Amino acid sequence: MNDDMERVRLIECWLPLAHVLNREYGWGYDSATLELLILLAAPTLLGVCNAVEARAILLRVERKHRGGAL
C-alpha cells in the first residue's frame, strides 16, 4: 500500500465484515487486531470484486496467522 489514506480506506471498507467474521467465528479479537488482519490481507483484498471474495480472504489470512502475528 502506497499511503496512509489508502490504508485507512481499506480498513474502513473491510472492518465491518471483519467484525461480522469475528462474531460468527468467535475469534475474540479487538478492533486493533481486526485492523491488523485487514492489513495482512491487504495485498489480496485490494483486488477483490465483492464481499464473498473478501470474506474468504479474511478467513484464510486469519487461519494462517492464528496464534502468530494476530
HTML snippet that shows the backbone in 3Dmol.js (N, CA, C, O; Angstrom):
<script src="https://3Dmol.org/build/3Dmol-min.js"></script>
<div id="view" style="width:600px;height:400px;position:relative"></div>
<script>
const pdb = `
ATOM      1  N   MET A   1       0.828  -1.174   0.000  1.00  0.00           N
ATOM      2  CA  MET A   1       0.000   0.000   0.000  1.00  0.00           C
ATOM      3  C   MET A   1       0.873   1.239   0.000  1.00  0.00           C
ATOM      4  O   MET A   1       1.898   1.304   0.679  1.00  0.00           O
ATOM      5  N   ASN A   2       0.447   2.209  -0.770  1.00  0.00           N
ATOM      6  CA  ASN A   2       1.302   3.362  -1.004  1.00  0.00           C
ATOM      7  C   ASN A   2       1.225   4.464   0.046  1.00  0.00           C
ATOM      8  O   ASN A   2       2.237   5.099   0.342  1.00  0.00           O
ATOM      9  N   ASP A   3       0.048   4.701   0.613  1.00  0.00           N
ATOM     10  CA  ASP A   3      -0.037   5.823   1.542  1.00  0.00           C
ATOM     11  C   ASP A   3      -1.023   5.539   2.667  1.00  0.00           C
ATOM     12  O   ASP A   3      -1.760   4.553   2.649  1.00  0.00           O
ATOM     13  N   ASP A   4      -1.009   6.439   3.645  1.00  0.00           N
ATOM     14  CA  ASP A   4      -1.870   6.272   4.809  1.00  0.00           C
ATOM     15  C   ASP A   4      -3.348   6.341   4.454  1.00  0.00           C
ATOM     16  O   ASP A   4      -4.153   5.612   5.033  1.00  0.00           O
ATOM     17  N   MET A   5      -3.715   7.196   3.523  1.00  0.00           N
ATOM     18  CA  MET A   5      -5.131   7.318   3.146  1.00  0.00           C
ATOM     19  C   MET A   5      -5.637   6.031   2.501  1.00  0.00           C
ATOM     20  O   MET A   5      -6.771   5.619   2.746  1.00  0.00           O
ATOM     21  N   GLU A   6      -4.820   5.404   1.693  1.00  0.00           N
ATOM     22  CA  GLU A   6      -5.206   4.136   1.082  1.00  0.00           C
ATOM     23  C   GLU A   6      -5.412   3.071   2.165  1.00  0.00           C
ATOM     24  O   GLU A   6      -6.350   2.277   2.092  1.00  0.00           O
ATOM     25  N   ARG A   7      -4.551   3.061   3.143  1.00  0.00           N
ATOM     26  CA  ARG A   7      -4.642   2.124   4.260  1.00  0.00           C
ATOM     27  C   ARG A   7      -5.928   2.370   5.059  1.00  0.00           C
ATOM     28  O   ARG A   7      -6.627   1.424   5.422  1.00  0.00           O
ATOM     29  N   VAL A   8      -6.234   3.635   5.328  1.00  0.00           N
ATOM     30  CA  VAL A   8      -7.443   3.992   6.066  1.00  0.00           C
ATOM     31  C   VAL A   8      -8.688   3.583   5.277  1.00  0.00           C
ATOM     32  O   VAL A   8      -9.626   3.028   5.851  1.00  0.00           O
ATOM     33  N   ARG A   9      -8.708   3.849   3.979  1.00  0.00           N
ATOM     34  CA  ARG A   9      -9.856   3.468   3.153  1.00  0.00           C
ATOM     35  C   ARG A   9     -10.057   1.960   3.146  1.00  0.00           C
ATOM     36  O   ARG A   9     -11.191   1.485   3.221  1.00  0.00           O
ATOM     37  N   LEU A  10      -8.977   1.210   3.058  1.00  0.00           N
ATOM     38  CA  LEU A  10      -9.069  -0.250   3.053  1.00  0.00           C
ATOM     39  C   LEU A  10      -9.659  -0.743   4.384  1.00  0.00           C
ATOM     40  O   LEU A  10     -10.542  -1.601   4.394  1.00  0.00           O
ATOM     41  N   ILE A  11      -9.175  -0.207   5.484  1.00  0.00           N
ATOM     42  CA  ILE A  11      -9.685  -0.604   6.798  1.00  0.00           C
ATOM     43  C   ILE A  11     -11.151  -0.218   6.937  1.00  0.00           C
ATOM     44  O   ILE A  11     -11.957  -1.028   7.393  1.00  0.00           O
ATOM     45  N   GLU A  12     -11.509   1.000   6.553  1.00  0.00           N
ATOM     46  CA  GLU A  12     -12.907   1.442   6.643  1.00  0.00           C
ATOM     47  C   GLU A  12     -13.828   0.560   5.818  1.00  0.00           C
ATOM     48  O   GLU A  12     -14.957   0.284   6.222  1.00  0.00           O
ATOM     49  N   CYS A  13     -13.357   0.125   4.685  1.00  0.00           N
ATOM     50  CA  CYS A  13     -14.162  -0.696   3.790  1.00  0.00           C
ATOM     51  C   CYS A  13     -14.420  -2.090   4.373  1.00  0.00           C
ATOM     52  O   CYS A  13     -15.547  -2.582   4.325  1.00  0.00           O
ATOM     53  N   TRP A  14     -13.391  -2.720   4.916  1.00  0.00           N
ATOM     54  CA  TRP A  14     -13.497  -4.129   5.305  1.00  0.00           C
ATOM     55  C   TRP A  14     -13.644  -4.381   6.801  1.00  0.00           C
ATOM     56  O   TRP A  14     -13.867  -5.521   7.207  1.00  0.00           O
ATOM     57  N   LEU A  15     -13.525  -3.348   7.629  1.00  0.00           N
ATOM     58  CA  LEU A  15     -13.658  -3.560   9.073  1.00  0.00           C
ATOM     59  C   LEU A  15     -15.055  -4.071   9.466  1.00  0.00           C
ATOM     60  O   LEU A  15     -15.143  -4.948  10.325  1.00  0.00           O
ATOM     61  N   PRO A  16     -16.134  -3.569   8.887  1.00  0.00           N
ATOM     62  CA  PRO A  16     -17.440  -4.141   9.246  1.00  0.00           C
ATOM     63  C   PRO A  16     -17.524  -5.645   8.970  1.00  0.00           C
ATOM     64  O   PRO A  16     -18.061  -6.391   9.789  1.00  0.00           O
ATOM     65  N   LEU A  17     -17.008  -6.089   7.847  1.00  0.00           N
ATOM     66  CA  LEU A  17     -17.001  -7.522   7.540  1.00  0.00           C
ATOM     67  C   LEU A  17     -16.121  -8.273   8.531  1.00  0.00           C
ATOM     68  O   LEU A  17     -16.485  -9.361   8.978  1.00  0.00           O
ATOM     69  N   ALA A  18     -14.981  -7.711   8.874  1.00  0.00           N
ATOM     70  CA  ALA A  18     -14.093  -8.366   9.844  1.00  0.00           C
ATOM     71  C   ALA A  18     -14.788  -8.509  11.198  1.00  0.00           C
ATOM     72  O   ALA A  18     -14.613  -9.519  11.878  1.00  0.00           O
ATOM     73  N   HIS A  19     -15.578  -7.503  11.595  1.00  0.00           N
ATOM     74  CA  HIS A  19     -16.328  -7.596  12.851  1.00  0.00           C
ATOM     75  C   HIS A  19     -17.368  -8.715  12.781  1.00  0.00           C
ATOM     76  O   HIS A  19     -17.556  -9.447  13.753  1.00  0.00           O
ATOM     77  N   VAL A  20     -18.035  -8.849  11.653  1.00  0.00           N
ATOM     78  CA  VAL A  20     -19.019  -9.923  11.481  1.00  0.00           C
ATOM     79  C   VAL A  20     -18.331 -11.284  11.608  1.00  0.00           C
ATOM     80  O   VAL A  20     -18.819 -12.166  12.315  1.00  0.00           O
ATOM     81  N   LEU A  21     -17.209 -11.450  10.928  1.00  0.00           N
ATOM     82  CA  LEU A  21     -16.480 -12.719  10.992  1.00  0.00           C
ATOM     83  C   LEU A  21     -15.993 -12.992  12.414  1.00  0.00           C
ATOM     84  O   LEU A  21     -16.049 -14.127  12.887  1.00  0.00           O
ATOM     85  N   ASN A  22     -15.519 -11.953  13.087  1.00  0.00           N
ATOM     86  CA  ASN A  22     -15.050 -12.071  14.468  1.00  0.00           C
ATOM     87  C   ASN A  22     -16.165 -12.614  15.359  1.00  0.00           C
ATOM     88  O   ASN A  22     -15.940 -13.484  16.200  1.00  0.00           O
ATOM     89  N   ARG A  23     -17.361 -12.087  15.158  1.00  0.00           N
ATOM     90  CA  ARG A  23     -18.509 -12.530  15.959  1.00  0.00           C
ATOM     91  C   ARG A  23     -18.941 -13.947  15.552  1.00  0.00           C
ATOM     92  O   ARG A  23     -19.167 -14.799  16.412  1.00  0.00           O
ATOM     93  N   GLU A  24     -19.054 -14.195  14.245  1.00  0.00           N
ATOM     94  CA  GLU A  24     -19.506 -15.507  13.754  1.00  0.00           C
ATOM     95  C   GLU A  24     -18.573 -16.645  14.157  1.00  0.00           C
ATOM     96  O   GLU A  24     -19.034 -17.731  14.508  1.00  0.00           O
ATOM     97  N   TYR A  25     -17.277 -16.403  14.108  1.00  0.00           N
ATOM     98  CA  TYR A  25     -16.307 -17.457  14.372  1.00  0.00           C
ATOM     99  C   TYR A  25     -15.733 -17.417  15.791  1.00  0.00           C
ATOM    100  O   TYR A  25     -14.893 -18.241  16.151  1.00  0.00           O
ATOM    101  N   GLY A  26     -16.194 -16.453  16.591  1.00  0.00           N
ATOM    102  CA  GLY A  26     -15.770 -16.386  17.986  1.00  0.00           C
ATOM    103  C   GLY A  26     -14.283 -16.150  18.167  1.00  0.00           C
ATOM    104  O   GLY A  26     -13.680 -16.668  19.108  1.00  0.00           O
ATOM    105  N   TRP A  27     -13.690 -15.377  17.279  1.00  0.00           N
ATOM    106  CA  TRP A  27     -12.252 -15.126  17.383  1.00  0.00           C
ATOM    107  C   TRP A  27     -11.888 -14.366  18.651  1.00  0.00           C
ATOM    108  O   TRP A  27     -10.854 -14.644  19.260  1.00  0.00           O
ATOM    109  N   GLY A  28     -12.713 -13.422  19.054  1.00  0.00           N
ATOM    110  CA  GLY A  28     -12.435 -12.636  20.254  1.00  0.00           C
ATOM    111  C   GLY A  28     -11.417 -11.524  20.054  1.00  0.00           C
ATOM    112  O   GLY A  28     -10.803 -11.062  21.015  1.00  0.00           O
ATOM    113  N   TYR A  29     -11.237 -11.094  18.820  1.00  0.00           N
ATOM    114  CA  TYR A  29     -10.269 -10.030  18.548  1.00  0.00           C
ATOM    115  C   TYR A  29     -10.880  -8.661  18.829  1.00  0.00           C
ATOM    116  O   TYR A  29     -12.088  -8.460  18.698  1.00  0.00           O
ATOM    117  N   ASP A  30     -10.007  -7.719  19.221  1.00  0.00           N
ATOM    118  CA  ASP A  30     -10.446  -6.334  19.355  1.00  0.00           C
ATOM    119  C   ASP A  30     -10.303  -5.641  17.997  1.00  0.00           C
ATOM    120  O   ASP A  30      -9.794  -6.224  17.040  1.00  0.00           O
ATOM    121  N   SER A  31     -10.756  -4.398  17.930  1.00  0.00           N
ATOM    122  CA  SER A  31     -10.729  -3.675  16.650  1.00  0.00           C
ATOM    123  C   SER A  31      -9.313  -3.510  16.103  1.00  0.00           C
ATOM    124  O   SER A  31      -9.099  -3.600  14.894  1.00  0.00           O
ATOM    125  N   ALA A  32      -8.358  -3.270  16.980  1.00  0.00           N
ATOM    126  CA  ALA A  32      -6.971  -3.099  16.526  1.00  0.00           C
ATOM    127  C   ALA A  32      -6.449  -4.378  15.867  1.00  0.00           C
ATOM    128  O   ALA A  32      -5.734  -4.317  14.867  1.00  0.00           O
ATOM    129  N   THR A  33      -6.803  -5.521  16.423  1.00  0.00           N
ATOM    130  CA  THR A  33      -6.360  -6.793  15.857  1.00  0.00           C
ATOM    131  C   THR A  33      -7.066  -7.054  14.529  1.00  0.00           C
ATOM    132  O   THR A  33      -6.460  -7.589  13.600  1.00  0.00           O
ATOM    133  N   LEU A  34      -8.332  -6.683  14.434  1.00  0.00           N
ATOM    134  CA  LEU A  34      -9.046  -6.840  13.161  1.00  0.00           C
ATOM    135  C   LEU A  34      -8.444  -5.929  12.090  1.00  0.00           C
ATOM    136  O   LEU A  34      -8.369  -6.308  10.921  1.00  0.00           O
ATOM    137  N   GLU A  35      -8.020  -4.739  12.485  1.00  0.00           N
ATOM    138  CA  GLU A  35      -7.341  -3.858  11.534  1.00  0.00           C
ATOM    139  C   GLU A  35      -6.045  -4.504  11.051  1.00  0.00           C
ATOM    140  O   GLU A  35      -5.725  -4.438   9.865  1.00  0.00           O
ATOM    141  N   LEU A  36      -5.310  -5.117  11.947  1.00  0.00           N
ATOM    142  CA  LEU A  36      -4.079  -5.815  11.569  1.00  0.00           C
ATOM    143  C   LEU A  36      -4.389  -6.958  10.600  1.00  0.00           C
ATOM    144  O   LEU A  36      -3.662  -7.165   9.628  1.00  0.00           O
ATOM    145  N   LEU A  37      -5.457  -7.689  10.864  1.00  0.00           N
ATOM    146  CA  LEU A  37      -5.875  -8.762   9.964  1.00  0.00           C
ATOM    147  C   LEU A  37      -6.130  -8.213   8.562  1.00  0.00           C
ATOM    148  O   LEU A  37      -5.705  -8.809   7.572  1.00  0.00           O
ATOM    149  N   ILE A  38      -6.813  -7.094   8.479  1.00  0.00           N
ATOM    150  CA  ILE A  38      -7.091  -6.469   7.188  1.00  0.00           C
ATOM    151  C   ILE A  38      -5.798  -6.051   6.509  1.00  0.00           C
ATOM    152  O   ILE A  38      -5.637  -6.249   5.305  1.00  0.00           O
ATOM    153  N   LEU A  39      -4.886  -5.480   7.261  1.00  0.00           N
ATOM    154  CA  LEU A  39      -3.609  -5.051   6.669  1.00  0.00           C
ATOM    155  C   LEU A  39      -2.777  -6.246   6.196  1.00  0.00           C
ATOM    156  O   LEU A  39      -2.099  -6.168   5.171  1.00  0.00           O
ATOM    157  N   LEU A  40      -2.831  -7.348   6.944  1.00  0.00           N
ATOM    158  CA  LEU A  40      -2.132  -8.556   6.494  1.00  0.00           C
ATOM    159  C   LEU A  40      -2.734  -9.096   5.202  1.00  0.00           C
ATOM    160  O   LEU A  40      -2.027  -9.662   4.368  1.00  0.00           O
ATOM    161  N   ALA A  41      -4.031  -8.918   5.045  1.00  0.00           N
ATOM    162  CA  ALA A  41      -4.733  -9.391   3.853  1.00  0.00           C
ATOM    163  C   ALA A  41      -4.721  -8.362   2.724  1.00  0.00           C
ATOM    164  O   ALA A  41      -5.172  -8.655   1.617  1.00  0.00           O
ATOM    165  N   ALA A  42      -4.214  -7.168   2.991  1.00  0.00           N
ATOM    166  CA  ALA A  42      -4.303  -6.050   2.049  1.00  0.00           C
ATOM    167  C   ALA A  42      -3.853  -6.364   0.626  1.00  0.00           C
ATOM    168  O   ALA A  42      -4.560  -6.000  -0.313  1.00  0.00           O
ATOM    169  N   PRO A  43      -2.720  -7.017   0.421  1.00  0.00           N
ATOM    170  CA  PRO A  43      -2.303  -7.242  -0.964  1.00  0.00           C
ATOM    171  C   PRO A  43      -3.357  -7.982  -1.794  1.00  0.00           C
ATOM    172  O   PRO A  43      -3.506  -7.725  -2.989  1.00  0.00           O
ATOM    173  N   THR A  44      -4.072  -8.884  -1.165  1.00  0.00           N
ATOM    174  CA  THR A  44      -5.102  -9.634  -1.874  1.00  0.00           C
ATOM    175  C   THR A  44      -6.427  -8.887  -1.863  1.00  0.00           C
ATOM    176  O   THR A  44      -7.150  -8.907  -2.859  1.00  0.00           O
ATOM    177  N   LEU A  45      -6.760  -8.230  -0.758  1.00  0.00           N
ATOM    178  CA  LEU A  45      -8.022  -7.506  -0.660  1.00  0.00           C
ATOM    179  C   LEU A  45      -8.127  -6.374  -1.681  1.00  0.00           C
ATOM    180  O   LEU A  45      -9.221  -6.037  -2.133  1.00  0.00           O
ATOM    181  N   LEU A  46      -7.000  -5.799  -2.036  1.00  0.00           N
ATOM    182  CA  LEU A  46      -7.026  -4.684  -2.983  1.00  0.00           C
ATOM    183  C   LEU A  46      -7.603  -5.082  -4.337  1.00  0.00           C
ATOM    184  O   LEU A  46      -8.065  -4.221  -5.086  1.00  0.00           O
ATOM    185  N   GLY A  47      -7.585  -6.368  -4.661  1.00  0.00           N
ATOM    186  CA  GLY A  47      -8.076  -6.806  -5.963  1.00  0.00           C
ATOM    187  C   GLY A  47      -9.414  -7.503  -5.948  1.00  0.00           C
ATOM    188  O   GLY A  47      -9.830  -8.043  -6.973  1.00  0.00           O
ATOM    189  N   VAL A  48     -10.119  -7.511  -4.798  1.00  0.00           N
ATOM    190  CA  VAL A  48     -11.386  -8.248  -4.742  1.00  0.00           C
ATOM    191  C   VAL A  48     -12.499  -7.492  -5.443  1.00  0.00           C
ATOM    192  O   VAL A  48     -12.478  -6.268  -5.563  1.00  0.00           O
ATOM    193  N   CYS A  49     -13.472  -8.272  -5.901  1.00  0.00           N
ATOM    194  CA  CYS A  49     -14.619  -7.697  -6.609  1.00  0.00           C
ATOM    195  C   CYS A  49     -15.881  -7.674  -5.761  1.00  0.00           C
ATOM    196  O   CYS A  49     -16.827  -6.955  -6.081  1.00  0.00           O
ATOM    197  N   ASN A  50     -15.907  -8.447  -4.691  1.00  0.00           N
ATOM    198  CA  ASN A  50     -17.127  -8.497  -3.883  1.00  0.00           C
ATOM    199  C   ASN A  50     -16.815  -8.979  -2.463  1.00  0.00           C
ATOM    200  O   ASN A  50     -15.701  -9.406  -2.160  1.00  0.00           O
ATOM    201  N   ALA A  51     -17.832  -8.897  -1.608  1.00  0.00           N
ATOM    202  CA  ALA A  51     -17.668  -9.263  -0.200  1.00  0.00           C
ATOM    203  C   ALA A  51     -17.442 -10.753   0.000  1.00  0.00           C
ATOM    204  O   ALA A  51     -16.800 -11.154   0.971  1.00  0.00           O
ATOM    205  N   VAL A  52     -17.958 -11.580  -0.900  1.00  0.00           N
ATOM    206  CA  VAL A  52     -17.746 -13.029  -0.776  1.00  0.00           C
ATOM    207  C   VAL A  52     -16.264 -13.350  -0.907  1.00  0.00           C
ATOM    208  O   VAL A  52     -15.725 -14.149  -0.142  1.00  0.00           O
ATOM    209  N   GLU A  53     -15.610 -12.725  -1.879  1.00  0.00           N
ATOM    210  CA  GLU A  53     -14.160 -12.921  -2.040  1.00  0.00           C
ATOM    211  C   GLU A  53     -13.410 -12.401  -0.824  1.00  0.00           C
ATOM    212  O   GLU A  53     -12.495 -13.058  -0.329  1.00  0.00           O
ATOM    213  N   ALA A  54     -13.794 -11.223  -0.340  1.00  0.00           N
ATOM    214  CA  ALA A  54     -13.122 -10.630   0.818  1.00  0.00           C
ATOM    215  C   ALA A  54     -13.284 -11.518   2.046  1.00  0.00           C
ATOM    216  O   ALA A  54     -12.343 -11.692   2.821  1.00  0.00           O
ATOM    217  N   ARG A  55     -14.465 -12.072   2.218  1.00  0.00           N
ATOM    218  CA  ARG A  55     -14.725 -12.972   3.348  1.00  0.00           C
ATOM    219  C   ARG A  55     -13.772 -14.159   3.312  1.00  0.00           C
ATOM    220  O   ARG A  55     -13.165 -14.507   4.325  1.00  0.00           O
ATOM    221  N   ALA A  56     -13.644 -14.774   2.148  1.00  0.00           N
ATOM    222  CA  ALA A  56     -12.752 -15.930   2.002  1.00  0.00           C
ATOM    223  C   ALA A  56     -11.304 -15.546   2.290  1.00  0.00           C
ATOM    224  O   ALA A  56     -10.570 -16.303   2.926  1.00  0.00           O
ATOM    225  N   ILE A  57     -10.901 -14.386   1.828  1.00  0.00           N
ATOM    226  CA  ILE A  57      -9.527 -13.928   2.045  1.00  0.00           C
ATOM    227  C   ILE A  57      -9.274 -13.693   3.533  1.00  0.00           C
ATOM    228  O   ILE A  57      -8.256 -14.134   4.067  1.00  0.00           O
ATOM    229  N   LEU A  58     -10.188 -13.006   4.196  1.00  0.00           N
ATOM    230  CA  LEU A  58     -10.011 -12.732   5.627  1.00  0.00           C
ATOM    231  C   LEU A  58      -9.992 -14.023   6.439  1.00  0.00           C
ATOM    232  O   LEU A  58      -9.202 -14.155   7.374  1.00  0.00           O
ATOM    233  N   LEU A  59     -10.846 -14.964   6.093  1.00  0.00           N
ATOM    234  CA  LEU A  59     -10.841 -16.252   6.791  1.00  0.00           C
ATOM    235  C   LEU A  59      -9.514 -16.980   6.600  1.00  0.00           C
ATOM    236  O   LEU A  59      -8.969 -17.549   7.545  1.00  0.00           O
ATOM    237  N   ARG A  60      -8.998 -16.958   5.378  1.00  0.00           N
ATOM    238  CA  ARG A  60      -7.734 -17.643   5.089  1.00  0.00           C
ATOM    239  C   ARG A  60      -6.571 -16.983   5.823  1.00  0.00           C
ATOM    240  O   ARG A  60      -5.722 -17.672   6.389  1.00  0.00           O
ATOM    241  N   VAL A  61      -6.531 -15.660   5.814  1.00  0.00           N
ATOM    242  CA  VAL A  61      -5.436 -14.946   6.487  1.00  0.00           C
ATOM    243  C   VAL A  61      -5.519 -15.147   7.999  1.00  0.00           C
ATOM    244  O   VAL A  61      -4.494 -15.314   8.660  1.00  0.00           O
ATOM    245  N   GLU A  62      -6.730 -15.132   8.548  1.00  0.00           N
ATOM    246  CA  GLU A  62      -6.873 -15.357   9.994  1.00  0.00           C
ATOM    247  C   GLU A  62      -6.373 -16.748  10.354  1.00  0.00           C
ATOM    248  O   GLU A  62      -5.646 -16.918  11.334  1.00  0.00           O
ATOM    249  N   ARG A  63      -6.757 -17.729   9.574  1.00  0.00           N
ATOM    250  CA  ARG A  63      -6.340 -19.110   9.836  1.00  0.00           C
ATOM    251  C   ARG A  63      -4.808 -19.233   9.750  1.00  0.00           C
ATOM    252  O   ARG A  63      -4.175 -19.904  10.565  1.00  0.00           O
ATOM    253  N   LYS A  64      -4.244 -18.577   8.755  1.00  0.00           N
ATOM    254  CA  LYS A  64      -2.785 -18.642   8.563  1.00  0.00           C
ATOM    255  C   LYS A  64      -2.029 -18.021   9.729  1.00  0.00           C
ATOM    256  O   LYS A  64      -0.973 -18.517  10.120  1.00  0.00           O
ATOM    257  N   HIS A  65      -2.563 -16.942  10.283  1.00  0.00           N
ATOM    258  CA  HIS A  65      -1.847 -16.191  11.314  1.00  0.00           C
ATOM    259  C   HIS A  65      -2.359 -16.458  12.721  1.00  0.00           C
ATOM    260  O   HIS A  65      -1.853 -15.872  13.678  1.00  0.00           O
ATOM    261  N   ARG A  66      -3.325 -17.308  12.863  1.00  0.00           N
ATOM    262  CA  ARG A  66      -3.882 -17.623  14.194  1.00  0.00           C
ATOM    263  C   ARG A  66      -2.768 -18.042  15.134  1.00  0.00           C
ATOM    264  O   ARG A  66      -1.964 -18.916  14.808  1.00  0.00           O
ATOM    265  N   GLY A  67      -2.723 -17.424  16.284  1.00  0.00           N
ATOM    266  CA  GLY A  67      -1.710 -17.774  17.268  1.00  0.00           C
ATOM    267  C   GLY A  67      -0.331 -17.193  16.963  1.00  0.00           C
ATOM    268  O   GLY A  67       0.620 -17.405  17.716  1.00  0.00           O
ATOM    269  N   GLY A  68      -0.230 -16.465  15.859  1.00  0.00           N
ATOM    270  CA  GLY A  68       1.066 -15.886  15.488  1.00  0.00           C
ATOM    271  C   GLY A  68       1.013 -14.372  15.497  1.00  0.00           C
ATOM    272  O   GLY A  68       1.033 -13.742  16.555  1.00  0.00           O
ATOM    273  N   ALA A  69       0.943 -13.790  14.300  1.00  0.00           N
ATOM    274  CA  ALA A  69       1.010 -12.335  14.149  1.00  0.00           C
ATOM    275  C   ALA A  69      -0.230 -11.637  14.678  1.00  0.00           C
ATOM    276  O   ALA A  69      -0.183 -10.440  14.963  1.00  0.00           O
ATOM    277  N   LEU A  70      -1.333 -12.350  14.815  1.00  0.00           N
ATOM    278  CA  LEU A  70      -2.545 -11.698  15.325  1.00  0.00           C
ATOM    279  C   LEU A  70      -2.510 -11.800  16.797  1.00  0.00           C
ATOM    280  O   LEU A  70      -3.424 -11.325  17.471  1.00  0.00           O
TER     281      LEU A  70
END
`;
const viewer = $3Dmol.createViewer("view");
viewer.addModel(pdb, "pdb");
viewer.setStyle({}, {cartoon: {color: "spectrum"}});
viewer.zoomTo();
viewer.render();
</script>
